[in-house]
Amino acid sequence: MKSDLLEKASEIVTDPLVLINLVSQRVRQLNSGRSPLIPVRPSMGVADIALTEIIEGKIQLVEKAKA
């Protein structure tokens, strides 16, 4: 995981725990066969892909309504 991507993504999702959970969930999706939402270079790992998707606004945090 590249630290510059982590810094940029943390400006968008400011809560570190939420960012970790969002990236973790997206990494699981990518590892299970979901297609990346961005053009991927061979040097990118799945965490880099997830962080770049957050930075580019391709995935966003959606808060659930409280019951």
Buried (B, 14 or more C-beta within 10 A) or exposed (E): EBEEBBEBBBEBBEEEEEBEEBBEEBBEBBEEEEEBBBEBEEEBEBBBBBBBBBBEEBBEEEEEEEE
